[in-house]
């Protein structure tokens, strides 16, 4: 779980406009580029090199719901 106040402050490091991220299961997803960031032990891994491409995290999400 991530603190809602922290979530309000987080922004995508990959996008120049720094759009917000939204909680999607156990990932934070950029509202603009749709890249996702993992939350490990309650700490978001917001490094650009750790970002998960949209097709990859969506494929993982779909396979876990099947």
C-alpha positions in Angstrom: 0.0 0.0 0.0 1.2 3.5 -0.7 0.3 6.6 1.2 -2.3 8.6 -0.7 -0.5 11.9 0.1 2.7 10.5 -1.5 0.7 9.4 -4.5 -0.5 12.9 -5.0 3.1 14.1 -5.2 4.5 11.5 -7.6 5.0 12.3 -11.3 6.4 10.3 -14.2 10.1 10.8 -14.5 10.1 9.8 -18.2 7.8 12.5 -19.4 9.0 16.1 -19.7 5.6 17.5 -18.6 5.8 15.4 -15.4 2.2 14.0 -15.5 0.8 12.3 -12.4 0.8 8.5 -11.9 -2.1 6.4 -10.9 -2.2 3.3 -8.7 -3.1 0.2 -10.8 -2.9 -2.9 -8.7 0.7 -3.1 -7.4 2.0 -0.6 -10.1 2.1 3.1 -10.6 1.1 4.0 -14.1 1.8 7.3 -15.9 -1.4 8.9 -17.1 0.4 10.1 -20.2 3.0 7.6 -21.5 1.4 4.6 -19.7 4.8 3.3 -18.5 4.5 1.6 -15.1 6.7 1.6 -12.0 6.8 -1.2 -9.4 6.2 -0.6 -5.7 8.6 -2.7 -3.6 8.0 -2.9 0.2 5.8 0.2 0.0 8.5 2.2 -1.8 7.9 3.2 -5.5 10.8 2.5 -7.9 10.4 5.6 -10.0 13.8 5.4 -11.9 13.3 5.9 -15.6 15.4 2.8 -16.3 13.1 0.7 -14.1 10.0 1.7 -16.1 7.9 -1.1 -17.5 6.6 -0.5 -21.1 2.8 -0.5 -21.4 2.6 -3.6 -23.6 4.6 -5.6 -21.1 2.8 -4.7 -17.9 -0.6 -5.0 -19.6 0.3 -8.4 -20.9 1.3 -9.5 -17.4 -1.9 -8.1 -15.9 -4.0 -9.9 -18.5 -2.3 -13.2 -18.0 -2.7 -13.0 -14.2 -6.4 -12.4 -14.6 -6.9 -15.4 -16.9 
